[in-house]
Amino acid sequence: MSTGGWIGLVIGMAVLFFVMGGFIAFIVSKKLFEKQIRENPPITEKMIRAMFLQMGRKASESQIKAVMRSMTNAKNENNN
């Protein structure tokens, strides 16, 4: 095989491995993301209402919005 053939083969294999690595990384990161969402689902207003009812309180809409806002702010502070 000539030198040009070897260079073409090496470049072709590099591109193939790059594409395969990207695909494998995508699949692995997708599985990890789905696992995290399954273990730690995002909290909703319905969950906050249930939490207030378990504490024996009837929460007003403004209280629920305030809790959601404080959780969003806390999450943003932790990310920074």
PyMOL Python script that loads the backbone (N, CA, C, O; Angstrom):
from pymol import cmd

cmd.read_pdbstr("""\
ATOM      1  N   MET A   1       0.848  -1.169   0.000  1.00  0.00           N
ATOM      2  CA  MET A   1       0.000   0.000   0.000  1.00  0.00           C
ATOM      3  C   MET A   1       0.899   1.238   0.000  1.00  0.00           C
ATOM      4  O   MET A   1       1.932   1.270   0.668  1.00  0.00           O
ATOM      5  N   SER A   2       0.493   2.239  -0.747  1.00  0.00           N
ATOM      6  CA  SER A   2       1.309   3.450  -0.857  1.00  0.00           C
ATOM      7  C   SER A   2       1.126   4.349   0.368  1.00  0.00           C
ATOM      8  O   SER A   2       0.250   4.127   1.204  1.00  0.00           O
ATOM      9  N   THR A   3       1.971   5.356   0.441  1.00  0.00           N
ATOM     10  CA  THR A   3       1.918   6.298   1.562  1.00  0.00           C
ATOM     11  C   THR A   3       0.578   7.031   1.592  1.00  0.00           C
ATOM     12  O   THR A   3       0.002   7.230   2.662  1.00  0.00           O
ATOM     13  N   GLY A   4       0.088   7.429   0.432  1.00  0.00           N
ATOM     14  CA  GLY A   4      -1.208   8.115   0.370  1.00  0.00           C
ATOM     15  C   GLY A   4      -2.339   7.234   0.868  1.00  0.00           C
ATOM     16  O   GLY A   4      -3.273   7.712   1.511  1.00  0.00           O
ATOM     17  N   GLY A   5      -2.250   5.948   0.570  1.00  0.00           N
ATOM     18  CA  GLY A   5      -3.267   5.014   1.050  1.00  0.00           C
ATOM     19  C   GLY A   5      -3.273   4.901   2.561  1.00  0.00           C
ATOM     20  O   GLY A   5      -4.330   4.845   3.188  1.00  0.00           O
ATOM     21  N   TRP A   6      -2.072   4.869   3.143  1.00  0.00           N
ATOM     22  CA  TRP A   6      -1.969   4.795   4.604  1.00  0.00           C
ATOM     23  C   TRP A   6      -2.514   6.057   5.261  1.00  0.00           C
ATOM     24  O   TRP A   6      -3.215   5.992   6.271  1.00  0.00           O
ATOM     25  N   ILE A   7      -2.184   7.197   4.678  1.00  0.00           N
ATOM     26  CA  ILE A   7      -2.672   8.468   5.238  1.00  0.00           C
ATOM     27  C   ILE A   7      -4.193   8.513   5.167  1.00  0.00           C
ATOM     28  O   ILE A   7      -4.852   8.921   6.124  1.00  0.00           O
ATOM     29  N   GLY A   8      -4.747   8.096   4.039  1.00  0.00           N
ATOM     30  CA  GLY A   8      -6.206   8.064   3.897  1.00  0.00           C
ATOM     31  C   GLY A   8      -6.848   7.123   4.895  1.00  0.00           C
ATOM     32  O   GLY A   8      -7.889   7.435   5.473  1.00  0.00           O
ATOM     33  N   LEU A   9      -6.229   5.971   5.097  1.00  0.00           N
ATOM     34  CA  LEU A   9      -6.749   4.995   6.052  1.00  0.00           C
ATOM     35  C   LEU A   9      -6.717   5.549   7.476  1.00  0.00           C
ATOM     36  O   LEU A   9      -7.679   5.389   8.227  1.00  0.00           O
ATOM     37  N   VAL A  10      -5.622   6.195   7.845  1.00  0.00           N
ATOM     38  CA  VAL A  10      -5.492   6.768   9.195  1.00  0.00           C
ATOM     39  C   VAL A  10      -6.525   7.872   9.405  1.00  0.00           C
ATOM     40  O   VAL A  10      -7.170   7.926  10.452  1.00  0.00           O
ATOM     41  N   ILE A  11      -6.683   8.744   8.423  1.00  0.00           N
ATOM     42  CA  ILE A  11      -7.664   9.835   8.549  1.00  0.00           C
ATOM     43  C   ILE A  11      -9.079   9.265   8.617  1.00  0.00           C
ATOM     44  O   ILE A  11      -9.899   9.722   9.414  1.00  0.00           O
ATOM     45  N   GLY A  12      -9.359   8.277   7.787  1.00  0.00           N
ATOM     46  CA  GLY A  12     -10.681   7.648   7.812  1.00  0.00           C
ATOM     47  C   GLY A  12     -10.989   6.999   9.147  1.00  0.00           C
ATOM     48  O   GLY A  12     -12.094   7.137   9.673  1.00  0.00           O
ATOM     49  N   MET A  13     -10.012   6.292   9.695  1.00  0.00           N
ATOM     50  CA  MET A  13     -10.215   5.654  10.999  1.00  0.00           C
ATOM     51  C   MET A  13     -10.391   6.696  12.103  1.00  0.00           C
ATOM     52  O   MET A  13     -11.203   6.511  13.009  1.00  0.00           O
ATOM     53  N   ALA A  14      -9.630   7.794  12.027  1.00  0.00           N
ATOM     54  CA  ALA A  14      -9.752   8.856  13.032  1.00  0.00           C
ATOM     55  C   ALA A  14     -11.154   9.454  13.001  1.00  0.00           C
ATOM     56  O   ALA A  14     -11.760   9.674  14.050  1.00  0.00           O
ATOM     57  N   VAL A  15     -11.668   9.716  11.811  1.00  0.00           N
ATOM     58  CA  VAL A  15     -13.021  10.270  11.691  1.00  0.00           C
ATOM     59  C   VAL A  15     -14.044   9.266  12.217  1.00  0.00           C
ATOM     60  O   VAL A  15     -14.973   9.643  12.930  1.00  0.00           O
ATOM     61  N   LEU A  16     -13.880   8.009  11.874  1.00  0.00           N
ATOM     62  CA  LEU A  16     -14.803   6.970  12.337  1.00  0.00           C
ATOM     63  C   LEU A  16     -14.800   6.876  13.864  1.00  0.00           C
ATOM     64  O   LEU A  16     -15.862   6.823  14.484  1.00  0.00           O
ATOM     65  N   PHE A  17     -13.617   6.856  14.465  1.00  0.00           N
ATOM     66  CA  PHE A  17     -13.533   6.779  15.927  1.00  0.00           C
ATOM     67  C   PHE A  17     -14.098   8.032  16.588  1.00  0.00           C
ATOM     68  O   PHE A  17     -14.716   7.947  17.649  1.00  0.00           O
ATOM     69  N   PHE A  18     -13.894   9.188  15.974  1.00  0.00           N
ATOM     70  CA  PHE A  18     -14.436  10.437  16.510  1.00  0.00           C
ATOM     71  C   PHE A  18     -15.963  10.389  16.522  1.00  0.00           C
ATOM     72  O   PHE A  18     -16.587  10.757  17.517  1.00  0.00           O
ATOM     73  N   VAL A  19     -16.563   9.942  15.432  1.00  0.00           N
ATOM     74  CA  VAL A  19     -18.024   9.852  15.352  1.00  0.00           C
ATOM     75  C   VAL A  19     -18.549   8.817  16.346  1.00  0.00           C
ATOM     76  O   VAL A  19     -19.546   9.061  17.025  1.00  0.00           O
ATOM     77  N   MET A  20     -17.891   7.679  16.432  1.00  0.00           N
ATOM     78  CA  MET A  20     -18.321   6.643  17.382  1.00  0.00           C
ATOM     79  C   MET A  20     -18.202   7.138  18.824  1.00  0.00           C
ATOM     80  O   MET A  20     -19.091   6.882  19.637  1.00  0.00           O
ATOM     81  N   GLY A  21     -17.124   7.838  19.150  1.00  0.00           N
ATOM     82  CA  GLY A  21     -16.948   8.388  20.496  1.00  0.00           C
ATOM     83  C   GLY A  21     -18.021   9.403  20.836  1.00  0.00           C
ATOM     84  O   GLY A  21     -18.538   9.413  21.953  1.00  0.00           O
ATOM     85  N   GLY A  22     -18.358  10.254  19.886  1.00  0.00           N
ATOM     86  CA  GLY A  22     -19.419  11.231  20.108  1.00  0.00           C
ATOM     87  C   GLY A  22     -20.758  10.559  20.353  1.00  0.00           C
ATOM     88  O   GLY A  22     -21.517  10.976  21.228  1.00  0.00           O
ATOM     89  N   PHE A  23     -21.048   9.522  19.583  1.00  0.00           N
ATOM     90  CA  PHE A  23     -22.304   8.793  19.745  1.00  0.00           C
ATOM     91  C   PHE A  23     -22.357   8.102  21.107  1.00  0.00           C
ATOM     92  O   PHE A  23     -23.379   8.155  21.791  1.00  0.00           O
ATOM     93  N   ILE A  24     -21.276   7.464  21.494  1.00  0.00           N
ATOM     94  CA  ILE A  24     -21.231   6.781  22.794  1.00  0.00           C
ATOM     95  C   ILE A  24     -21.362   7.790  23.936  1.00  0.00           C
ATOM     96  O   ILE A  24     -22.071   7.532  24.908  1.00  0.00           O
ATOM     97  N   ALA A  25     -20.686   8.932  23.827  1.00  0.00           N
ATOM     98  CA  ALA A  25     -20.783   9.970  24.862  1.00  0.00           C
ATOM     99  C   ALA A  25     -22.213  10.492  24.967  1.00  0.00           C
ATOM    100  O   ALA A  25     -22.698  10.748  26.068  1.00  0.00           O
ATOM    101  N   PHE A  26     -22.886  10.652  23.835  1.00  0.00           N
ATOM    102  CA  PHE A  26     -24.276  11.114  23.837  1.00  0.00           C
ATOM    103  C   PHE A  26     -25.176  10.118  24.564  1.00  0.00           C
ATOM    104  O   PHE A  26     -25.996  10.510  25.394  1.00  0.00           O
ATOM    105  N   ILE A  27     -25.025   8.839  24.256  1.00  0.00           N
ATOM    106  CA  ILE A  27     -25.863   7.810  24.877  1.00  0.00           C
ATOM    107  C   ILE A  27     -25.616   7.750  26.386  1.00  0.00           C
ATOM    108  O   ILE A  27     -26.565   7.677  27.167  1.00  0.00           O
ATOM    109  N   VAL A  28     -24.351   7.780  26.797  1.00  0.00           N
ATOM    110  CA  VAL A  28     -24.020   7.699  28.225  1.00  0.00           C
ATOM    111  C   VAL A  28     -24.551   8.919  28.973  1.00  0.00           C
ATOM    112  O   VAL A  28     -25.137   8.775  30.046  1.00  0.00           O
ATOM    113  N   SER A  29     -24.354  10.117  28.424  1.00  0.00           N
ATOM    114  CA  SER A  29     -24.829  11.321  29.115  1.00  0.00           C
ATOM    115  C   SER A  29     -26.352  11.353  29.175  1.00  0.00           C
ATOM    116  O   SER A  29     -26.916  11.837  30.156  1.00  0.00           O
ATOM    117  N   LYS A  30     -27.026  10.847  28.148  1.00  0.00           N
ATOM    118  CA  LYS A  30     -28.493  10.789  28.161  1.00  0.00           C
ATOM    119  C   LYS A  30     -28.978   9.852  29.260  1.00  0.00           C
ATOM    120  O   LYS A  30     -29.922  10.175  29.981  1.00  0.00           O
ATOM    121  N   LYS A  31     -28.341   8.699  29.389  1.00  0.00           N
ATOM    122  CA  LYS A  31     -28.726   7.739  30.433  1.00  0.00           C
ATOM    123  C   LYS A  31     -28.498   8.327  31.828  1.00  0.00           C
ATOM    124  O   LYS A  31     -29.342   8.168  32.709  1.00  0.00           O
ATOM    125  N   LEU A  32     -27.365   9.004  32.034  1.00  0.00           N
ATOM    126  CA  LEU A  32     -27.082   9.614  33.337  1.00  0.00           C
ATOM    127  C   LEU A  32     -28.092  10.708  33.665  1.00  0.00           C
ATOM    128  O   LEU A  32     -28.542  10.818  34.806  1.00  0.00           O
ATOM    129  N   PHE A  33     -28.450  11.521  32.665  1.00  0.00           N
ATOM    130  CA  PHE A  33     -29.426  12.586  32.870  1.00  0.00           C
ATOM    131  C   PHE A  33     -30.785  12.001  33.242  1.00  0.00           C
ATOM    132  O   PHE A  33     -31.434  12.483  34.171  1.00  0.00           O
ATOM    133  N   GLU A  34     -31.217  10.971  32.528  1.00  0.00           N
ATOM    134  CA  GLU A  34     -32.500  10.339  32.836  1.00  0.00           C
ATOM    135  C   GLU A  34     -32.493   9.725  34.235  1.00  0.00           C
ATOM    136  O   GLU A  34     -33.505   9.773  34.934  1.00  0.00           O
ATOM    137  N   LYS A  35     -31.367   9.151  34.647  1.00  0.00           N
ATOM    138  CA  LYS A  35     -31.257   8.564  35.987  1.00  0.00           C
ATOM    139  C   LYS A  35     -31.376   9.648  37.053  1.00  0.00           C
ATOM    140  O   LYS A  35     -32.057   9.456  38.061  1.00  0.00           O
ATOM    141  N   GLN A  36     -30.717  10.787  36.837  1.00  0.00           N
ATOM    142  CA  GLN A  36     -30.794  11.880  37.811  1.00  0.00           C
ATOM    143  C   GLN A  36     -32.206  12.435  37.909  1.00  0.00           C
ATOM    144  O   GLN A  36     -32.682  12.718  39.009  1.00  0.00           O
ATOM    145  N   ILE A  37     -32.881  12.595  36.780  1.00  0.00           N
ATOM    146  CA  ILE A  37     -34.253  13.107  36.800  1.00  0.00           C
ATOM    147  C   ILE A  37     -35.176  12.113  37.505  1.00  0.00           C
ATOM    148  O   ILE A  37     -36.088  12.519  38.224  1.00  0.00           O
ATOM    149  N   ARG A  38     -34.946  10.828  37.304  1.00  0.00           N
ATOM    150  CA  ARG A  38     -35.762   9.804  37.954  1.00  0.00           C
ATOM    151  C   ARG A  38     -35.544   9.828  39.469  1.00  0.00           C
ATOM    152  O   ARG A  38     -36.503   9.695  40.230  1.00  0.00           O
ATOM    153  N   GLU A  39     -34.302   9.995  39.912  1.00  0.00           N
ATOM    154  CA  GLU A  39     -33.994   9.986  41.345  1.00  0.00           C
ATOM    155  C   GLU A  39     -34.341  11.310  42.020  1.00  0.00           C
ATOM    156  O   GLU A  39     -34.725  11.317  43.189  1.00  0.00           O
ATOM    157  N   ASN A  40     -34.214  12.423  41.312  1.00  0.00           N
ATOM    158  CA  ASN A  40     -34.468  13.758  41.872  1.00  0.00           C
ATOM    159  C   ASN A  40     -35.387  14.534  40.936  1.00  0.00           C
ATOM    160  O   ASN A  40     -34.927  15.406  40.198  1.00  0.00           O
ATOM    161  N   PRO A  41     -36.683  14.224  40.959  1.00  0.00           N
ATOM    162  CA  PRO A  41     -37.579  14.929  40.031  1.00  0.00           C
ATOM    163  C   PRO A  41     -37.697  16.405  40.405  1.00  0.00           C
ATOM    164  O   PRO A  41     -37.596  16.758  41.580  1.00  0.00           O
ATOM    165  N   PRO A  42     -37.910  17.264  39.414  1.00  0.00           N
ATOM    166  CA  PRO A  42     -38.082  18.687  39.717  1.00  0.00           C
ATOM    167  C   PRO A  42     -39.377  18.899  40.506  1.00  0.00           C
ATOM    168  O   PRO A  42     -40.379  18.227  40.262  1.00  0.00           O
ATOM    169  N   ILE A  43     -39.344  19.825  41.440  1.00  0.00           N
ATOM    170  CA  ILE A  43     -40.505  20.061  42.299  1.00  0.00           C
ATOM    171  C   ILE A  43     -41.506  20.946  41.555  1.00  0.00           C
ATOM    172  O   ILE A  43     -41.124  21.866  40.832  1.00  0.00           O
ATOM    173  N   THR A  44     -42.789  20.652  41.746  1.00  0.00           N
ATOM    174  CA  THR A  44     -43.851  21.399  41.080  1.00  0.00           C
ATOM    175  C   THR A  44     -44.726  22.082  42.126  1.00  0.00           C
ATOM    176  O   THR A  44     -44.600  21.825  43.323  1.00  0.00           O
ATOM    177  N   GLU A  45     -45.609  22.951  41.660  1.00  0.00           N
ATOM    178  CA  GLU A  45     -46.532  23.629  42.571  1.00  0.00           C
ATOM    179  C   GLU A  45     -47.460  22.618  43.239  1.00  0.00           C
ATOM    180  O   GLU A  45     -47.841  22.783  44.398  1.00  0.00           O
ATOM    181  N   LYS A  46     -47.815  21.584  42.508  1.00  0.00           N
ATOM    182  CA  LYS A  46     -48.680  20.542  43.076  1.00  0.00           C
ATOM    183  C   LYS A  46     -47.993  19.857  44.258  1.00  0.00           C
ATOM    184  O   LYS A  46     -48.641  19.545  45.257  1.00  0.00           O
ATOM    185  N   MET A  47     -46.687  19.622  44.147  1.00  0.00           N
ATOM    186  CA  MET A  47     -45.942  19.003  45.244  1.00  0.00           C
ATOM    187  C   MET A  47     -45.874  19.932  46.451  1.00  0.00           C
ATOM    188  O   MET A  47     -45.943  19.476  47.593  1.00  0.00           O
ATOM    189  N   ILE A  48     -45.740  21.222  46.205  1.00  0.00           N
ATOM    190  CA  ILE A  48     -45.693  22.190  47.310  1.00  0.00           C
ATOM    191  C   ILE A  48     -47.040  22.230  48.023  1.00  0.00           C
ATOM    192  O   ILE A  48     -47.093  22.290  49.251  1.00  0.00           O
ATOM    193  N   ARG A  49     -48.135  22.197  47.249  1.00  0.00           N
ATOM    194  CA  ARG A  49     -49.467  22.162  47.865  1.00  0.00           C
ATOM    195  C   ARG A  49     -49.611  20.929  48.751  1.00  0.00           C
ATOM    196  O   ARG A  49     -50.125  21.020  49.865  1.00  0.00           O
ATOM    197  N   ALA A  50     -49.157  19.774  48.259  1.00  0.00           N
ATOM    198  CA  ALA A  50     -49.243  18.535  49.042  1.00  0.00           C
ATOM    199  C   ALA A  50     -48.409  18.643  50.315  1.00  0.00           C
ATOM    200  O   ALA A  50     -48.813  18.154  51.369  1.00  0.00           O
ATOM    201  N   MET A  51     -47.248  19.283  50.216  1.00  0.00           N
ATOM    202  CA  MET A  51     -46.389  19.453  51.383  1.00  0.00           C
ATOM    203  C   MET A  51     -47.088  20.322  52.435  1.00  0.00           C
ATOM    204  O   MET A  51     -47.045  20.011  53.625  1.00  0.00           O
ATOM    205  N   PHE A  52     -47.730  21.408  51.997  1.00  0.00           N
ATOM    206  CA  PHE A  52     -48.451  22.267  52.935  1.00  0.00           C
ATOM    207  C   PHE A  52     -49.609  21.504  53.576  1.00  0.00           C
ATOM    208  O   PHE A  52     -49.852  21.639  54.775  1.00  0.00           O
ATOM    209  N   LEU A  53     -50.326  20.701  52.781  1.00  0.00           N
ATOM    210  CA  LEU A  53     -51.442  19.936  53.336  1.00  0.00           C
ATOM    211  C   LEU A  53     -50.959  18.911  54.355  1.00  0.00           C
ATOM    212  O   LEU A  53     -51.645  18.665  55.347  1.00  0.00           O
ATOM    213  N   GLN A  54     -49.800  18.311  54.134  1.00  0.00           N
ATOM    214  CA  GLN A  54     -49.252  17.355  55.092  1.00  0.00           C
ATOM    215  C   GLN A  54     -48.886  18.038  56.404  1.00  0.00           C
ATOM    216  O   GLN A  54     -48.917  17.420  57.468  1.00  0.00           O
ATOM    217  N   MET A  55     -48.540  19.321  56.315  1.00  0.00           N
ATOM    218  CA  MET A  55     -48.229  20.075  57.535  1.00  0.00           C
ATOM    219  C   MET A  55     -49.502  20.591  58.193  1.00  0.00           C
ATOM    220  O   MET A  55     -49.440  21.233  59.242  1.00  0.00           O
ATOM    221  N   GLY A  56     -50.656  20.318  57.588  1.00  0.00           N
ATOM    222  CA  GLY A  56     -51.919  20.753  58.165  1.00  0.00           C
ATOM    223  C   GLY A  56     -52.275  22.184  57.837  1.00  0.00           C
ATOM    224  O   GLY A  56     -53.037  22.813  58.571  1.00  0.00           O
ATOM    225  N   ARG A  57     -51.745  22.710  56.755  1.00  0.00           N
ATOM    226  CA  ARG A  57     -52.021  24.094  56.369  1.00  0.00           C
ATOM    227  C   ARG A  57     -52.619  24.137  54.980  1.00  0.00           C
ATOM    228  O   ARG A  57     -52.322  23.294  54.134  1.00  0.00           O
ATOM    229  N   LYS A  58     -53.461  25.122  54.755  1.00  0.00           N
ATOM    230  CA  LYS A  58     -54.004  25.375  53.425  1.00  0.00           C
ATOM    231  C   LYS A  58     -53.250  26.580  52.883  1.00  0.00           C
ATOM    232  O   LYS A  58     -53.443  27.703  53.348  1.00  0.00           O
ATOM    233  N   ALA A  59     -52.401  26.345  51.909  1.00  0.00           N
ATOM    234  CA  ALA A  59     -51.537  27.407  51.394  1.00  0.00           C
ATOM    235  C   ALA A  59     -52.285  28.268  50.387  1.00  0.00           C
ATOM    236  O   ALA A  59     -53.059  27.769  49.570  1.00  0.00           O
ATOM    237  N   SER A  60     -52.039  29.561  50.463  1.00  0.00           N
ATOM    238  CA  SER A  60     -52.603  30.461  49.460  1.00  0.00           C
ATOM    239  C   SER A  60     -51.720  30.428  48.216  1.00  0.00           C
ATOM    240  O   SER A  60     -50.588  29.945  48.248  1.00  0.00           O
ATOM    241  N   GLU A  61     -52.262  30.949  47.128  1.00  0.00           N
ATOM    242  CA  GLU A  61     -51.507  30.962  45.870  1.00  0.00           C
ATOM    243  C   GLU A  61     -50.235  31.791  46.005  1.00  0.00           C
ATOM    244  O   GLU A  61     -49.203  31.443  45.432  1.00  0.00           O
ATOM    245  N   SER A  62     -50.303  32.888  46.761  1.00  0.00           N
ATOM    246  CA  SER A  62     -49.112  33.732  46.929  1.00  0.00           C
ATOM    247  C   SER A  62     -48.022  33.000  47.719  1.00  0.00           C
ATOM    248  O   SER A  62     -46.837  33.168  47.434  1.00  0.00           O
ATOM    249  N   GLN A  63     -48.415  32.188  48.709  1.00  0.00           N
ATOM    250  CA  GLN A  63     -47.422  31.418  49.459  1.00  0.00           C
ATOM    251  C   GLN A  63     -46.742  30.385  48.564  1.00  0.00           C
ATOM    252  O   GLN A  63     -45.531  30.178  48.649  1.00  0.00           O
ATOM    253  N   ILE A  64     -47.525  29.744  47.711  1.00  0.00           N
ATOM    254  CA  ILE A  64     -46.956  28.739  46.808  1.00  0.00           C
ATOM    255  C   ILE A  64     -46.001  29.403  45.828  1.00  0.00           C
ATOM    256  O   ILE A  64     -44.914  28.886  45.570  1.00  0.00           O
ATOM    257  N   LYS A  65     -46.400  30.544  45.282  1.00  0.00           N
ATOM    258  CA  LYS A  65     -45.523  31.273  44.355  1.00  0.00           C
ATOM    259  C   LYS A  65     -44.243  31.720  45.063  1.00  0.00           C
ATOM    260  O   LYS A  65     -43.162  31.688  44.475  1.00  0.00           O
ATOM    261  N   ALA A  66     -44.369  32.140  46.336  1.00  0.00           N
ATOM    262  CA  ALA A  66     -43.192  32.572  47.090  1.00  0.00           C
ATOM    263  C   ALA A  66     -42.229  31.407  47.313  1.00  0.00           C
ATOM    264  O   ALA A  66     -41.015  31.580  47.213  1.00  0.00           O
ATOM    265  N   VAL A  67     -42.761  30.228  47.613  1.00  0.00           N
ATOM    266  CA  VAL A  67     -41.902  29.055  47.808  1.00  0.00           C
ATOM    267  C   VAL A  67     -41.205  28.698  46.500  1.00  0.00           C
ATOM    268  O   VAL A  67     -40.008  28.412  46.493  1.00  0.00           O
ATOM    269  N   MET A  68     -41.949  28.713  45.389  1.00  0.00           N
ATOM    270  CA  MET A  68     -41.353  28.407  44.080  1.00  0.00           C
ATOM    271  C   MET A  68     -40.251  29.418  43.749  1.00  0.00           C
ATOM    272  O   MET A  68     -39.184  29.046  43.259  1.00  0.00           O
ATOM    273  N   ARG A  69     -40.519  30.692  44.020  1.00  0.00           N
ATOM    274  CA  ARG A  69     -39.538  31.739  43.740  1.00  0.00           C
ATOM    275  C   ARG A  69     -38.287  31.559  44.599  1.00  0.00           C
ATOM    276  O   ARG A  69     -37.168  31.711  44.110  1.00  0.00           O
ATOM    277  N   SER A  70     -38.478  31.233  45.882  1.00  0.00           N
ATOM    278  CA  SER A  70     -37.315  31.055  46.763  1.00  0.00           C
ATOM    279  C   SER A  70     -36.498  29.828  46.354  1.00  0.00           C
ATOM    280  O   SER A  70     -35.271  29.843  46.457  1.00  0.00           O
ATOM    281  N   MET A  71     -37.156  28.778  45.896  1.00  0.00           N
ATOM    282  CA  MET A  71     -36.422  27.593  45.443  1.00  0.00           C
ATOM    283  C   MET A  71     -35.647  27.896  44.164  1.00  0.00           C
ATOM    284  O   MET A  71     -34.516  27.441  43.999  1.00  0.00           O
ATOM    285  N   THR A  72     -36.251  28.661  43.264  1.00  0.00           N
ATOM    286  CA  THR A  72     -35.558  29.044  42.031  1.00  0.00           C
ATOM    287  C   THR A  72     -34.346  29.908  42.347  1.00  0.00           C
ATOM    288  O   THR A  72     -33.276  29.728  41.767  1.00  0.00           O
ATOM    289  N   ASN A  73     -34.522  30.854  43.277  1.00  0.00           N
ATOM    290  CA  ASN A  73     -33.401  31.718  43.659  1.00  0.00           C
ATOM    291  C   ASN A  73     -32.284  30.914  44.326  1.00  0.00           C
ATOM    292  O   ASN A  73     -31.105  31.151  44.064  1.00  0.00           O
ATOM    293  N   ALA A  74     -32.652  29.971  45.181  1.00  0.00           N
ATOM    294  CA  ALA A  74     -31.639  29.142  45.850  1.00  0.00           C
ATOM    295  C   ALA A  74     -30.889  28.288  44.837  1.00  0.00           C
ATOM    296  O   ALA A  74     -29.676  28.105  44.947  1.00  0.00           O
ATOM    297  N   LYS A  75     -31.607  27.770  43.859  1.00  0.00           N
ATOM    298  CA  LYS A  75     -30.963  26.950  42.828  1.00  0.00           C
ATOM    299  C   LYS A  75     -29.999  27.800  42.004  1.00  0.00           C
ATOM    300  O   LYS A  75     -28.902  27.353  41.668  1.00  0.00           O
ATOM    301  N   ASN A  76     -30.409  29.027  41.680  1.00  0.00           N
ATOM    302  CA  ASN A  76     -29.539  29.915  40.903  1.00  0.00           C
ATOM    303  C   ASN A  76     -28.302  30.314  41.694  1.00  0.00           C
ATOM    304  O   ASN A  76     -27.220  30.440  41.120  1.00  0.00           O
ATOM    305  N   GLU A  77     -28.440  30.514  43.003  1.00  0.00           N
ATOM    306  CA  GLU A  77     -27.285  30.872  43.831  1.00  0.00           C
ATOM    307  C   GLU A  77     -26.304  29.714  43.931  1.00  0.00           C
ATOM    308  O   GLU A  77     -25.092  29.927  43.963  1.00  0.00           O
ATOM    309  N   ASN A  78     -26.819  28.491  43.981  1.00  0.00           N
ATOM    310  CA  ASN A  78     -25.942  27.318  44.061  1.00  0.00           C
ATOM    311  C   ASN A  78     -25.189  27.094  42.765  1.00  0.00           C
ATOM    312  O   ASN A  78     -24.073  26.574  42.787  1.00  0.00           O
ATOM    313  N   ASN A  79     -25.770  27.472  41.635  1.00  0.00           N
ATOM    314  CA  ASN A  79     -25.112  27.284  40.342  1.00  0.00           C
ATOM    315  C   ASN A  79     -24.015  28.312  40.104  1.00  0.00           C
ATOM    316  O   ASN A  79     -23.124  28.080  39.287  1.00  0.00           O
ATOM    317  N   ASN A  80     -24.061  29.424  40.789  1.00  0.00           N
ATOM    318  CA  ASN A  80     -23.049  30.479  40.581  1.00  0.00           C
ATOM    319  C   ASN A  80     -21.870  30.295  41.441  1.00  0.00           C
ATOM    320  O   ASN A  80     -20.934  31.093  41.387  1.00  0.00           O
TER     321      ASN A  80
END
""", "prot")
cmd.dss("prot")
cmd.show_as("cartoon", "prot")
cmd.util.cbc("prot")
cmd.orient("prot")
